Amino acid sequence: AGHCMDKEIVEQVFEPFFTTKEVWQGTGLGLSMAQGSITGCGGKIIVESDPGKGTTFDMFLPRVRRTYEKEE
C-alpha cells in the first residue's frame, strides 16, 4: 500500500513554506517553486492522492515550436 496525503495537506501542498517535515528537515519551498516555474511557462501541475495507492503529481507543459533563422 502506498502513502497518501489527506485532503487538508493536498489543499496546502503548493503554499510557500508549507511542510509536513520536522523542523530543520525542509523549507517547504520545493513544490511551491515547481508550481511557479510550471505555471510561469503556461503549464499546469495537478496533485492526486488516493489512500492505499499513493500520491501522484502530473505536470503539463505547453509544446513550443520554434523556427530559427540562419544568421548571416
Secondary structure, DSSP 4 states (H G I P E B T S, - for coil): -B----HHHHHHTTSTT---SPTTS--S-HHHHHHHHHHHTT-EEEEEEETBTEEEEEEE--------PPP-
